[in-house]
Amino acid sequence: MAPLWTAWIRIPCNTNTPPRNSLQALICIIVYGGVCVYLFDTMRTFQWLALGSVVGSAFALTPEKLITAPRRDNAVPNRSGKVALFSTAQYSFDTHSSSSAWWSLIDLKSGKVSQLTNDSNVSELTWLGPTDSSLLYINGTNADVPGGVELWIADSSDFTNSRYKAASLPASFSGLKTAVTKSGDINFLVYGQSYGNGTAYNEELAVTPLSSARIYDSIYVRHWDSWLSTNFNAVFSGTLKKKGSKSGSHYALDGSLKNLVAGTKNLESPYPPFGDSGDYDISPNGKWVAFKSKAPELPRANHTASYIYLVPHDGSKKAEAINGPDSPGTPKDVKGDSSAPAFSPDSKKLAYFQMTDISYEADRRTLYVYTLGSEKTIATLARDWDRSPDAVKWNAKGNSLILGTEDHGREKLFTLPADAGDDYKPKNFTDGGSVKGFYNLPGGEVLVTGSAIWTSWAVYTASPEKGVIDTLFSANEVDPGLKGLGPDDFDEFTYKGNWTDIHSWIIYPTGFDKSKTYPLLFYIHGGPQSAWTDSWSSRWNYKVWADQGYVVVAPNPTGSSGYGDKLTDAIQNNWGSYPYDDLVKGWEYVRDNFDFIDTDNGVAAGASYGGFMVNWIQGNPLGREFKALVSHDGTFVADSKVATEELWFIEHDFNGTFWANRDNYRRWDPSAPEHILQFDTPMLLVHSSKDYRLPVSDGLALFNILQERGVPSRLLNFPDENHWVLKQENSLVWHQQVLGWINRYSGVGKKNPDAVSLDDTTVPVVDFNP
């Protein structure tokens, strides 16, 4: 909708609160059907403060803006901490293609960004050190080996003219990590697929079998979105030898790559489907490699157990578990998943996390430190801390560690000394938003990359002593599609749940006016051991839903993580009790306490466990309080849970096996007749064919019953997506359908002419009804 009238007025700023680098500001008055007033800093033309607006304005976050917004990786500083390197990728609906990732440098003093290269073959650029400008990267093609890649070296001061090829690698490798040895050589790690004999698997050169048959003698035949084969992930090591004089020296591959994982049956690293270079590390002196692997002696489908293995970089010895069942220093009764190995700066110690429970994927992670050369020494740090950290780095001096930890709806950074006792409480030094990555800077500061509900990418500095120091970059200030977003877009509140206080987010539409009313959009998260956090999502983005014309309420009920073990663990064998009660009480609290939220025309949506809960709500009284429901990849028939791949998950959450504890599985069964007879609310089902965690048959079963019961319903299926919808064109259709569905039944579609409609999609609807 075009504005009817626009005016710009330049005024002096209040000298007590001047915009950064400016003594003046502009006011833009835009008239639509009412008046919208925006104030922004002339030096930061995309940092808008909405003083009054209407939903559907040009500044609303639409699905198209979300999907085409630049997606940036973590900012990684060089040795001196003067600049940092990051990559960006962006999708275009004009060309229906994604631009290759391009690489940029951000000046850590001024925040100025400059492009380093837009060569589509460049990936995984990394600083070499100890020099300040040397770079190593993976070239995505190989001139000599089809399906292979190359390693190139360049200098950031003259990237294009200085670069040269240092190695030809025989397969598609990624996950580059490096260490410069005492002699000046570069020891590196990459990972890729391996044949059973340890040689690298190259898909382009592989022989296509005459038969497509698969034969299995053990469970775990498929995982996430892939059927398992005899190939496996493996970490490979190599060395780039320094050759020539000091002034004209070049690096070249010395010998061949060594597979550090092969040699022990059933070892695999990184562990799929989400394993990456965070599953392994190289010591700063280049001598040692640590990697995570599932326990090779246990069935993968029934246990979460995994160990940290240590192996020389040169592969001269076989990898050995430092915390396996037969390892001398293994802490007593600690048998769960291990993760995130990280060497200390002096290469003498190795930090890692491990869970205690052997079959609980959401058990609390505890920090351990192993001393190399002393097999019996594994120290436990902050054992009593009631949080579950998921990222760890040593500080530059090696006398303390920094932990990335989910805490009360945010991903924060905490610090603790390297000799912390069991009762030590790590100290938090960041707060708002969620940390994605962090790196040490000279002088004890940390360079942090994060996001928030209102920005997809932010880079700032912080320290344990000073907290957050300076924000260098925020995407909402420079990306046209994100302008108008800001920290005033959301709030939070707490209410009394079934047995404890429950924390919830509340997200406002653009131009929110509390004197008006907006339909409720009730957001239910997956997991179930997960949480809604103050972070950006390119899939379930709060603001995209809100900007259709809703107030989004996103509670963290029983089962949510980041609020302590008790809340997380209490969902075990209680899928439809405590969490459902928490949601009912949350809905009642919203109805009774927020005059600007219209619960009479509210809608609810959820995915994964959230999809199960929407299915459960459909057959229970809360379902009658909503005008429409959206269920994405949710379980429906209780007995079908045994078709999943990670059996440890259901056997933990339902207190045993399907045959010995079937009543537990059926206690919270949305497909029970007494629930089906209550089905009445219009419902959109989304279920993709490559979702092997929650097979598509559950979505088909629920759709069949809704149709037979005469409940308005629609099925959206993606044959090429897994548990998530990741392809941009599919994501657009997903948004068009889910938003169009709720807009039709909530009334938003009639009130907001810019709201998404079911008719917006070009995908035909199959309808054989008479």
ROLODREN-178234 format. One record per residue (C-alpha): residue in one letter; x, y, z. Coordinates in steps of 0.02 Angstrom, whole numbers, plus 32768, in hexadecimal, padded with zeros to 4 digits. Last residue first. Layout:
N
aXYZ
...
This chain:
770
p7C9D795A7EF7
n7D4379647F54
f7DD979437EE7
d7E3E79DA7F20
v7EF779EE7EF7
v7F2C7AA27F16
p7FA17AED7E94
v80447B407ECC
t80437BF67E93
t802C7C347F45
d7FD87CDA7F6D
d7F287C8F7F75
l7F437C548027
s7F547D0B8052
v7FE37D6880A5
a7FB37E0C80F7
d7FC97EAD8095
p7F0E7ED58092
n7F0A7EC98151
k7E5C7EC0819D
k7E107E39812F
g7EA77DC48136
v7EB77DE281F0
g7E0D7D92820B
s7E547D058274
y7E187C7D81FC
r7E637CB88158
n7EFD7D0581A7
i7F267C5F81FC
w7F277C028157
g7F7E7C8A80F2
l80097C908172
v80247BD5816D
q800F7BC780B0
q80707C5F8075
h80F97C3E80F4
w81107B8A80B9
v810A7BC38003
l81987C3E8027
s81FA7BBA8085
n81E97B437FF2
e82367BC67F7F
q82C07BE47FFE
k82ED7B2F8020
l82F77B0E80DB
v82517AC88117
w82817A6981B4
h825D79B781EA
n82987982813D
e827079D18095
d826D79877FE4
p81BC79407FDE
f817179DE8029
n80BF79C48066
l80377A408096
l7F9479EE80CF
r7EF67A5680E2
s7E667A51815E
p7DB47A8A817C
v7D707A0581F5
g7CF5798E81A1
r7D2078FB8211
e7D5D7898817B
q7DCD79288149
l7E14793C81F8
i7E2F78808202
n7E8C7873815D
f7EF6790C8188
l7F2978BE822E
a7F60781D81DA
l7FBD7877814F
g801D78E081CC
d804C78458230
s808077E98191
v80FD7874816D
p817A782981E6
l81B1788A8281
r826D7871828B
y8274783781D7
d823978DD8192
k826178C580DB
s81AA78C780A6
s817B796E80F4
h80E5798C8164
v80837A2E8173
l7FD17A2281B2
l7F597AB581AE
m7EC67AAB8225
p7E187AF58234
t7DDB7AD382E7
d7D5B7A498306
f7DAE79AB8347
q7D58797B83EA
l7D2878C983B2
i7DDF78AD8384
h7E1078C78439
e7D9E78428484
p7DCC77D083F3
a7E8877D2841E
s7EED781D838F
p7F3A78A783FA
d7F8B78208467
w7FD2785F850C
r7FB377C58575
r7FD5775584DF
y8092775984EC
n8090773F85A8
d801376B08595
r808B765A851D
n8110764585A4
a815A75988587
w8138758B84CD
f8164763E84A1
t820376418508
g821D76AB85A2
n81F377488600
f819377A8857A
d821278368565
h82A777C38572
e8268773B84FE
i822B77C18486
f82D578148478
w8342777A8482
l82E6773783EB
e833977B6837A
e82F8777782D2
t823B778F82E0
a81BF770782AF
v81A476D98367
k8143777B837A
s80B87732830F
d806176E783A6
a802E779283E6
v7FDA77C68343
f7FEF78838329
t80A478BC832A
g80C3796E82ED
d811B79A3824E
h80CF7A528247
s80237A6C8295
v7FC77B0F8270
l7F247B3582CB
a7E907BA882A8
k7E097C0D8301
f7E4C7BE083AD
e7DF27BC98453
r7DA67B228421
g7E527AD28420
l7E6A7AFB84D7
p7DE27A7C8500
n7E4479E584BE
g7E4E79898418
q7E9A7A1983B5
i7F0C7A408449
w7F5F79968437
n7F8079B2837E
v7FC47A6083A9
m802F7A0B842E
f8071798C83B2
g809D7A19833B
g80F67A7483C8
y815579D283E5
s818779E6832E
a813D7A8E82FA
g80BA7B028346
a802D7B78831B
a7F997BC78374
v7F137C44833F
g7EB37CCD8399
n7E0E7D1B8368
d7DBE7D1A8414
t7E6B7D338462
d7E747DE88427
i7F117E318474
f7F127EED8498
d7EBB7ED6853F
f7F497E6B8580
n7F2A7E24862F
d7E957DAE862F
r7EA57D5F8582
v7F637D57858D
y7F5A7D028637
e7ED87C8885F7
w7F477C598563
g7FDA7C4185D8
k7F717BD7864D
v7F3E7B6885BC
l7FF37B618581
d80347B2F862C
d7FAA7AAC863A
y7FDF7A638593
p80957A6185C9
y806B7A0D8670
s7FFA79878626
g80097956856F
w80C0792A8562
n80D078EE8615
n813B78508605
q81D578BF8616
i819A79748612
a81E2799586BE
d8295798A867D
t829F7A398634
l824A7A9386C4
k82B27A388747
d83557A4686E8
g835B7B0486E9
y830C7B918686
g83727B8185E6
s830A7AF6859B
s824D7AE7858D
g81F97A4485BF
t81727A998626
p813C7B3785CC
n81A27BBB856E
p811C7C30852C
a811B7C888482
v80907D0A8474
v80887D5C83C9
v801C7DF883B9
y7FD27DED830D
g7FBF7E588270
q80237E0281E9
d80B87E568239
a80AD7DE082CE
w80CC7D468262
v81657D93820F
k819E7DD482B8
y81A17D2C830F
n820F7CD9828B
w81ED7C20827E
r82627BF981EB
s82ED7C7B81D9
s82F87C8B8295
w83447D1982F9
s835F7D0C83B3
d83127D3D8459
t82E57C89847F
w82517C138470
a82857B7584CA
s82BD7AC084B6
q82A17A1A850D
p820179F584AD
g82577A108438
g81D77A7C83E1
h818F7B25840F
i80DA7B5C841A
y80AE7C0B83D8
f80017C518401
l7FD47CD98383
l7F567D4983D9
p7EEB7DBD8370
y7F147E76837F
t7EB77EFC83DF
k7ED27FB883E0
s7F03802E846E
k7FA77FCF847B
d7FDC801283D1
f805C7FA78375
g80A17FFA82D9
t80FD7F5C82A5
p80B07EC682FC
y80DC7E9E83B1
i81377E0783F8
i81137DC184A5
w818D7D4884F3
s815E7CD38581
h81A77C958625
i81477C17868E
d81407C17874C
t812C7B6C879B
w80B37ADC87B3
n802F7AE8872C
g80607B9686F3
k805E7C3D874F
y808E7CCA86D9
t812A7D2586A0
f813C7DAE861F
e81AA7DE1858D
d81B67E6F8510
f81CA7E828455
d81D97EFB83C4
d82257F848430
p82D17F398413
g82CC7F6C835C
l828F7F4082AF
g825F7FCF823A
k82E17FA081BB
l82F37EE581A0
g82D87EDC80E4
p834A7F7180C6
d83DD7F1D8120
v844B7FA28171
e84087FCC821E
n83A87F298238
a84477EC98216
s84A27F0A82AF
f855B7F3582AB
l85E37F718320
t858B7F6A83C8
d86007FA18453
i862D7F6A8504
v85B77EDF853C
g85EF7EA285E8
k867E7F038637
e86E07E818699
p86B07DE2863C
s86CB7E3E8597
a865F7E728506
t866D7EA88451
y85DF7EAE83D4
v85A37E658330
a84E97E56830B
w848D7DEC828E
s83D67DC3826F
t83927E5582D3
w82ED7E708330
i82D27DCA8389
a838C7DC883AB
s842D7D928358
g84E17D738388
t85967D818357
v860B7DA783E8
l86BF7DE583E7
v87067DC98495
e87767E3D84F9
g880C7E02855E
g888D7E7C851C
p889F7E2D8471
l87FB7DE58430
n87B27D3A8455
y87277CF683E6
f866A7CE183F5
g85DE7C908392
k85207C8D838A
v84F77CEE8429
s843F7D108449
g83E87DB68469
g83FB7E1F8506
d84717DEC8593
t852D7DDD858B
f85A87DCE861C
n85647D3C8681
k85D17CF7870E
p85DE7C3B8727
k859D7BFB87CF
y86227B95882A
d85DC7B088896
d863E7A7C8842
g86E37ADA8846
a872C7B4C87C1
d87E27B278794
a87DB7B6B86E2
p87837C078722
l86D07C2986E8
t86817C978663
f85D07CA48621
l85907CD98576
k84D67CDE8555
e84577C8784E4
r83B07CD08518
g83087C8D8553
h83337C7E860B
d83E37C3C85F0
e84297BDE855C
t84E57BD48571
g85807C02850E
l86107BE38585
i86B37C428599
l87467BEE85F0
s87CC7C288667
n88877C1E8683
g88B87BFA85D0
k89027CA685B4
a88A07CC68514
n87FC7C8E8560
w87C77BDB8543
k872D7BBC84D8
v868C7B5E84F8
a85E27B4984A5
d85467AE884DB
p852E7B158592
s84A37ABC85F4
r84707B1D8690
d84537AEC8745
w85077B02877E
d85327A7787F8
r85C47A308794
a86197AD88783
l86B67A868739
t86DE79CD8739
a8794799B8728
i87D1790886C0
t887C78C886F7
k8898780E86E9
e88E77813863D
s896A7894866B
g89C878BC85CB
l894179368593
t88DB797F8621
y882079698607
v87A679F28638
y86EC79D08651
l86547A418641
t85A879FA8667
r851B79EE85E9
r846B79D9862F
d8405794D85E0
a83A8797B8541
e83D978E284DB
y83AD78688565
s83E677B48549
i848E77A185A0
d846A78208629
t85007881866A
m851A790185E1
q85C9793385AA
f861E79D4857A
y86D279EE8544
a87737A458577
l881E7A068541
k88BF7A328598
k89777A3F856D
s896A7A9684C3
d89AD7B398510
p89157B9A84D0
s889C7B188519
f884D7A9A84A3
a87917A958485
p872279FA8471
a866B7A2B8453
s8608798E8481
s85EE78F284E9
d8545789B84F3
g851C7832858B
k857877B785FB
v85B278118699
d859E778F8723
k864F77AD8767
p86BA782C870C
t872A77DB8688
g87E177EB86BA
p881D77398698
s87C1772385F1
d8763767D85E7
p86B376C685DB
g86EF77518567
n872977FB85A6
i87D278158551
a87A277A984BD
e883677718454
a88607797839F
k88E477238355
k899677628350
s8A0477B082C9
g896E780D8280
d89D878A88262
h8960791182CA
p8977789E835E
v88D17857839F
l885A787E842E
y87A678428431
i87157892848D
y8688781884AF
s85D177FF8481
a853C77B584DA
t849277EA8496
h844E773A849C
n83C876D08449
a83D676F5838F
r849476F1838C
p84A4764183D0
l853B76428448
e85F1760D8431
p8622769E83C0
a85EB7725843C
k85C177B883CC
s8657781E8396
k86A178C483CB
f874C78FF8393
a87F1793883DC
v888B79588372
w893C796D83B0
k89E479B08373
g89B57A548321
n89FC7AC283AC
p89517B1683BF
s88FE7A6B83D8
i88847A3A834F
d87CA7A2C8372
y873779BB8348
d867879B58354
g866B7A72833A
s86A77A528289
d85FB7A0E8261
g857B799682AA
f84C679BC8286
p848D791E822D
p850278CE824D
y859678B482C3
p8634790C828E
s8680788E82A5
e865977D58299
l869F773D82F4
n863D769E82CF
k86D4762A82BD
t877A767382F4
g87FD768F826D
a87B077258216
v879D77C4827B
l8845781A825B
n88407806819D
k88E778498160
l88F878BD80CB
s898B78A98056
g8A4178DE8054
d8A7479928078
l89F87A088029
a8A4A7AA97FEF
y8A6F7B508041
h8ACF7BDF7FF6
s8B657C448031
g8BA47CDA7FD1
s8BE97D49805B
k8C0E7CB980D2
s8C5F7C538049
g8C097BBE7FF9
k8B947B3B803F
k8B1D7B3480D4
k8AC67A8D80DD
l8A087A8780DD
t89DC79F4814C
g89457982814B
s88C1793881BB
f881B78E58191
v878378DB8203
a8704785881D1
n864C784D81A7
f860B77A18175
n85ED773380DD
t8599768980F1
s84F076DA80D6
l846D772A8145
w83CA776880FA
s83C178258103
d834978AA8143
w835A78A68202
h83A777F98212
r8386775881B3
v83AB76A181D2
y83C976BE828A
i83A6760782B0
s841C75798284
d842C74F581FB
y8402756A816C
i83F4755280AF
r83D375E08034
a83A175BB7F80
s83C2763A7EF5
s841075B77E84
l849475D07DFC
p850376347E72
t854376DF7E38
v860176E47E43
a8640777A7EA4
l86A477FE7E48
e8629788E7E5C
e85FE78597F0E
n86B3785B7F49
y86CA77F27FE5
a87727805803C
t87D277668062
g87BF7716810D
n8798766380D8
g86E076788106
y86D27708808C
s86DE77B780D3
q8674785380C6
g86C078FB80ED
y871D795C8171
v87AB79D88172
l883E79F281E6
f88DD7A5781D1
n89937A5D8204
i89E87AF481BB
d8AA77AF581BF
g8B057B808217
s8B817B128273
k8B287B2D8319
t8A857AF582C8
v89FB7B648285
a894F7B1D82AF
t88BA7B0C823B
k88027ADF8230
l879E7AC7818F
g86F07A7A81A3
s86D97A4780ED
f871079BF8074
s86CA79897FCC
a874779097F8E
p87FB78F27F4F
l884C798E7F99
s88C279F87F31
a89367A657F9A
a898B7B0E7FA5
k89387B6E7F18
y89657C277F0F
r891E7CCD7F48
s897B7D727F45
n89277DC87EB3
t88727DAD7EE8
f88867DC77FA4
d88F57E617FA8
s88FA7E9A805F
s889F7DFC8099
d892E7D8D8060
a89097CE9800A
i891F7C2D801C
w88BB7BAB7FBE
l88827AFB7FEA
e882B7A997F61
v878B7A357F4E
g875A798F7F00
g86BF795A7EA2
p871E794C7DFE
v87D979447E25
d885679AF7DC6
a880C7A5E7DBF
n87B87A497E68
t87207AAE7E99
g86E27AFA7F3B
n87857B517F67
i87A17B3C8021
y87F87BCA8078
l88967C0180CD
l88B87CB680FA
s89517D1B812B
s89307DCC816A
d896F7DDB821C
t89F97D58821D
p89F77CD682A9
g897E7CAF8263
l891B7C5381DD
w88767CAF81DB
t87EA7C488190
l87837C4F80F1
e87057BC280F0
s86CD7BD6803C
v870D7C297F9E
n86CA7BE27EFB
s86457C697EE6
d86CA7CF17EE2
n86787D887F36
t87167DC07F8C
l87537E2F801B
q86C27EA88028
s86D37F3680A4
v86717F558144
k868E7FE981B7
g866D7FC58270
s86EA804D829F
k875E7FF08315
l873C7F3C82E9
d87497F5D822F
i86D77EDD81DE
l871C7E75814F
s86AF7E2680CB
w86977D828071
w86157D567FF0
a85A57CBE7FF6
s85657C957F4C
s84C47CEB7F20
s842F7C7B7F3A
s83BB7C597EA9
h830A7C7D7E73
t834B7D0A7E05
d82C87D897E3C
f82A17D2B7EDD
s83537D4E7F14
y83AF7CF47FA0
q84417D3B8002
a84E37CF7804A
t85617D5080B9
s860B7D1F80FD
f86717D65818E
l87217D9E81B5
a87557E0D8244
v87CA7EA2824D
k88407EF182CC
g88457E618348
s89017E4B8333
r88F37D928308
n885F7DA38292
p87AB7DA782CD
v87207D2E8299
a86727D78827C
n85F37CEB827D
d858F7CCD81DD
r851A7D438184
r84717D278135
p84397DBB80CA
a837C7DD580C8
t83267D7D8037
i82C27D0180A1
l828C7D7F8124
k82607E0780A7
e81F77D8C8042
p819F7D4C80DE
t81717E00810B
l81BC7E6B8195
a81507F07819E
f81A67FAA816C
a813D7FCD80D3
s80A57FD78143
g80327F418159
v800D7F62820F
v7FF6801B822E
s80708093827B
g809D80FE8310
l814081328360
a81A780B18303
l825F80C88326
w82C380A5828B
q83798073827E
f8383806381C0
t83CD810D819C
r845A80FB8216
m84BA819D81FA
t841A820181E5
d83D581B98287
f831F8188827E
l827681C282B9
y81D78179826F
v812681C08275
c809481648228
v7FF181C1820E
g7F4E816D81E2
g7F0981278140
y7FB9812880FA
v801381C8812B
i80CF81C7813F
i8128824481AC
c81E4823081A7
i824582868231
l82FD82A08212
a838D82AE828A
q841A832782AC
l84B8832B8314
s84FA828A82CC
n8585820C82EE
r851381A2835D
p846981F08379
p846C827883FD
t8420825784A8
n844682EC851A
t845983608485
n83A583428453
c83B283358399
p83A183C88323
i831283B482A7
r8304838681EF
i8252836981B0
w822382EE8128
a817182E180E5
t810F82538095
w805B824C8056
l7FE481C88017
p80598137803E
a805280A37FC7
m800080008000
